Amino acid sequence: MSDIAKRIFYLDNSSDFSGGQKSLLALLSRLDRERFKAIAIVDRRAFRFKEELRKIGIECIEINYANIRFLEILLMPFVTLRLWYLVRNQKCDLIHANTFKVGLISAILRKVIRQPVIFRSRLGIVINSHGLIDRIIYQNCDLILANSHYVKKTYLQRFGKDSNVEVVYNPLFADYSLDIGLVEDLRQKYFEGSGCFYFGTIGRIEPFKRQREIVEAVKILAKWRSDFKVLFIGSIPLSGGGAYKEELIRTIEDLGLESYFRFTGFLAPIFEATSLLNCVLLCTKGEPLSRGIFESQYLKVPVIASDSGGNPELIKHGETGLLYELGNPSDLAEKMLQIMDSRATRERIISNSHSFVQAAFQPQATVKLEEAVYQRLLK
């Protein structure tokens, strides 16, 4: 690393290891370390995230982000002071806020520091509104880096302007090579045989992901076909996920659909698990730009997704995937049947989507663009 490399603080207060953390990890694994010195300021409970950052040689500073329900607002001044101290004493050149809470803290800090601040916006602020806080972040950060054109559009809808927002997609990881041993272990554990068609949904079990819609679609699809299963691949969030999972299980049991579903929990070898699926399902409303979609496309697994949020940016219906009408389980069931019945459709989608992802998410279109943003702000 060069002695004149600019020191960038990547702030992330999450204790989870989900899409936002994976996207940051993918960026840092490809960052030009001759020009930029990355320092991750992470929550002390983010065990998996810290482990993955250290694997790629990224320096971590652990702090207590005070993610304590009902006390966060009261404790935020102490977190802000701690970050101000680090920025001042660690010779930070630029702040990259990777999550919402640190986006607010960084916007407040910008009033008293000279370092430019970038906020990585991962949610459309119309559906996922935070009221006045969204305006504080927009007005005080030097740049909003949007995950998708959909996210950028929501700033225009909300504030009547989006001049402070630029779109740069999150990058792919540098390496998607599969561990054949792990693939076989997963095949033995979760996949019964070649005669069954496997759908899968990847992500945490929570209302935002709308897994209930899949259950309702399976009720319809089961009238036409019986040679399929659905795997729910994902962990339960600390807040509210357990109740939602139990609700899903009760609904499945009440409908007599137990034989069609399996909950795998969190699977660390997620790329190996994805590669074994015949189709990935995503039902979220207002999904900004799903890693689950573009990584599945890269791994040559067709995707059916709702026609909401940033999904149409990744899926051209019938060409790079299938879109169904959000909130319409009958339409979802029909798309699931279509992907099962037509091998030609599957092969066309696989070929087109893999080519699309290779072009849209190459380093020049993601990492290099983000580095150019850093250079511009640092001037």
Residue pairs with C-beta under 8 A, 6 or more apart in sequence:
1 33
1 34
1 37
2 34
2 35
5 33
5 34
5 35
5 36
5 37
6 35
6 36
6 37
6 93
6 94
6 374
6 378
7 37
7 39
7 90
7 91
7 92
7 93
7 94
8 36
8 37
8 38
8 39
8 92
8 93
8 94
8 95
8 96
8 374
9 39
9 41
9 86
9 87
9 90
9 92
9 94
9 95
9 96
10 24
10 28
10 38
10 39
10 40
10 41
10 96
10 98
11 41
11 83
11 95
11 96
11 97
11 98
11 99
11 102
11 105
11 106
12 20
12 21
12 24
12 40
12 41
12 42
12 43
12 46
12 49
12 98
12 99
12 102
13 42
13 43
13 65
13 67
13 99
13 101
13 102
14 20
14 21
14 43
14 46
14 49
14 99
15 43
15 45
15 46
15 67
15 238
16 46
16 49
16 204
16 237
17 46
17 48
17 49
17 52
18 203
18 204
19 122
19 203
19 290
19 291
19 292
20 98
20 99
20 120
20 122
21 46
21 49
21 52
21 98
22 291
23 122
23 170
23 171
23 291
24 40
24 98
24 120
25 49
25 52
25 53
25 56
25 173
26 170
26 171
26 172
26 173
26 174
27 170
27 171
27 366
27 367
27 370
28 38
28 40
28 53
28 56
28 58
29 56
29 173
29 174
30 171
30 174
30 363
30 367
31 38
31 367
31 371
32 371
35 371
35 375
36 371
36 374
37 59
38 58
38 59
39 58
39 59
39 60
39 61
39 90
39 92
40 53
40 58
40 59
40 60
40 61
41 60
41 61
41 63
41 83
41 86
41 102
42 49
42 50
42 53
42 60
42 61
42 62
42 63
43 62
43 63
43 64
43 65
43 67
44 62
44 63
44 64
45 67
50 60
50 62
53 60
54 60
61 86
61 90
63 79
63 82
63 83
63 86
64 79
65 79
65 101
65 102
66 72
66 75
66 76
66 78
66 79
67 101
68 75
69 239
72 101
76 104
76 105
79 105
80 105
80 108
80 109
83 102
83 105
83 106
83 109
84 109
84 112
84 113
86 92
87 95
87 109
87 113
87 115
88 113
92 115
93 115
93 378
94 115
94 116
94 117
94 118
94 374
94 377
94 378
95 106
95 109
95 115
95 116
95 117
95 118
96 118
96 120
97 103
97 105
97 106
97 117
97 118
97 119
97 120
97 141
98 120
99 122
100 122
100 123
100 130
103 119
103 120
103 121
103 137
103 141
104 133
104 136
104 137
106 117
106 119
106 141
107 117
107 119
107 136
107 137
107 139
107 140
107 141
108 136
108 140
109 117
110 117
110 140
110 141
110 142
111 140
116 142
116 143
116 377
116 378
117 140
117 141
117 142
117 143
118 141
118 142
118 143
118 144
118 145
118 373
118 374
118 377
119 137
119 141
119 143
119 144
119 145
120 145
120 147
121 144
121 145
121 146
121 147
121 151
121 155
121 165
121 288
122 147
122 151
122 288
123 151
123 286
123 288
124 150
124 151
124 153
124 154
124 286
124 288
124 309
124 310
125 134
125 151
125 154
125 155
125 158
126 154
126 157
126 158
126 286
127 154
127 285
127 286
127 309
128 286
129 158
134 158
135 159
137 144
138 144
138 155
138 159
138 164
141 164
142 377
143 164
143 165
143 166
143 373
143 377
144 155
144 164
144 165
144 166
145 165
145 166
145 168
145 370
145 373
146 152
146 155
146 165
146 166
146 167
146 168
146 288
147 167
147 169
147 170
147 288
147 289
147 310
148 167
148 169
148 288
148 289
148 309
148 310
148 313
149 167
149 310
149 313
150 288
150 289
150 309
150 310
150 313
151 165
151 167
151 288
151 289
151 310
152 162
152 165
152 166
152 167
153 162
155 161
155 162
155 164
155 165
156 162
166 373
168 366
168 369
168 370
168 373
169 289
169 360
169 361
169 365
169 366
170 289
170 291
170 366
171 361
171 363
171 366
171 367
172 294
172 295
172 298
172 357
172 361
172 366
176 271
176 295
176 298
176 299
178 271
178 272
178 275
179 269
179 272
182 269
182 272
183 272
183 275
183 276
186 267
186 269
186 272
186 273
186 276
187 276
190 231
190 262
190 264
190 273
190 276
191 198
191 276
192 229
195 227
196 227
196 228
196 229
197 225
197 227
197 228
197 229
197 278
197 279
197 340
198 228
198 229
198 230
198 231
198 276
198 277
198 278
198 279
199 214
199 228
199 229
199 230
199 231
199 277
199 278
199 279
199 280
199 281
199 336
200 230
200 231
200 232
200 233
200 273
200 274
200 277
200 279
200 280
200 281
201 209
201 211
201 214
201 230
201 231
201 232
201 233
201 234
201 280
201 281
201 282
201 283
202 233
202 234
202 270
202 274
202 280
202 282
202 292
202 296
203 209
203 233
203 234
203 282
203 284
203 292
204 234
204 235
204 236
204 237
204 241
205 211
205 232
205 234
205 235
205 236
205 237
205 241
205 244
205 245
205 248
205 263
206 236
206 237
206 240
206 241
206 244
207 240
207 244
208 284
208 285
209 234
209 283
209 284
210 283
210 284
210 285
210 306
211 232
211 248
211 283
212 247
212 248
212 251
213 283
213 327
213 329
213 332
214 230
214 281
214 283
214 329
214 332
215 248
215 251
215 252
215 255
215 257
215 261
216 329
217 329
217 330
217 332
217 333
217 336
218 230
218 257
218 260
218 261
218 333
219 255
219 257
219 329
220 329
220 330
220 333
221 228
221 333
221 336
221 337
222 257
222 260
224 337
225 337
225 340
228 260
228 336
228 340
229 259
229 260
229 261
229 262
230 260
230 261
230 262
230 281
231 261
231 262
231 263
231 264
231 273
231 277
232 248
232 261
232 262
232 263
232 264
233 264
233 266
233 267
233 270
233 273
234 265
234 266
235 241
235 265
235 266
236 242
236 245
245 263
249 263
252 258
252 260
252 261
264 273
267 273
271 295
271 299
274 280
274 295
274 296
274 299
274 301
275 299
275 300
275 301
277 296
277 301
278 301
278 302
278 339
278 340
278 346
279 301
279 302
279 303
279 304
279 336
279 339
279 340
279 346
280 292
280 293
280 296
280 301
280 302
280 303
280 304
281 303
281 304
281 305
281 332
281 336
282 290
282 292
282 293
282 303
282 304
282 305
282 306
282 311
283 305
283 306
283 326
283 332
284 290
284 306
284 308
284 309
285 306
285 308
285 309
285 326
286 308
286 309
287 305
287 306
287 308
287 309
287 310
287 311
288 309
288 310
289 309
289 310
289 313
289 314
290 305
290 310
290 311
290 314
293 303
293 305
293 311
293 314
293 315
293 321
294 314
294 357
294 360
294 361
296 302
296 303
297 303
297 314
297 320
297 321
297 353
297 354
297 356
297 357
298 354
298 357
298 358
298 361
300 350
300 353
300 354
301 350
302 321
302 322
302 339
302 345
302 346
302 349
302 350
302 353
303 314
303 315
303 321
303 322
303 349
303 353
304 321
304 322
304 323
304 324
304 332
304 335
304 336
304 339
305 311
305 314
305 315
305 321
305 322
305 323
305 324
306 323
306 324
306 325
306 326
307 323
307 324
307 325
307 326
308 326
311 323
312 323
314 320
314 321
314 356
315 321
315 322
315 323
315 353
316 352
317 323
318 345
318 349
319 348
319 349
319 352
319 353
320 349
320 352
320 353
320 356
321 349
321 353
322 335
322 338
322 339
322 349
323 335
324 331
324 332
324 334
324 335
325 331
338 345
339 345
339 346
339 349
359 365
